[in-house]
Amino acid sequence: MKHFILILLVVGLTACADSKQNEATMLLEKASQEFEQGQYGRALLSIDSLRKVYPNAIETRRQALKLYQDIELKRSQEELAWVDSALQAVKHDYDYLRAKVEKDKEQLRATAEELTMLTKTRMRRDSLQTRFNVLCGKIRYIHKKQKE
């Protein structure tokens, strides 16, 4: 009788573990589909759910980590493209304003509004440049981690 109960317990735990593994795999597939559809936020939420709900699904969590890195890389690359475009436009505006203000200063016609606009444009340029540098660093870091 003890052996029978022990066998039932082992079979029950194995079936439960297989069921949990299947659920974790399904959640990973869902995250993968969301990533392919460009729903990066949802995909990351699915991966976070997988990590919290199925802490013992080790292999699935490894696959989820790779997917997580792929999602973050793609998001960062897309944001970098946008930031680069905005940075180039703001740099152009800043260069134009700076030249105009310098000319107006020489002729003693520079106004407070012009100087304020130049300062705000420089701050926007510097902010975008910082964001650009951070994204480049993040992308390099993800590439490094993916090689490991």
Secondary structure, DSSP 8 states (H G I E B T S, - for coil): -HHHHHHHHHHHHHHHHHHHHHHHHHHHHHHHHHHHTT-HHHHHHHHHHHHHH-TT-HHHHHHHHHHHHHHHHHHHHHHHHHHHHHHHHHHHHHHHHHHHHHHHHHTT---HHHHHHHHHHHHHHHHHHHHHHHHHHHHHHHHHHHH-
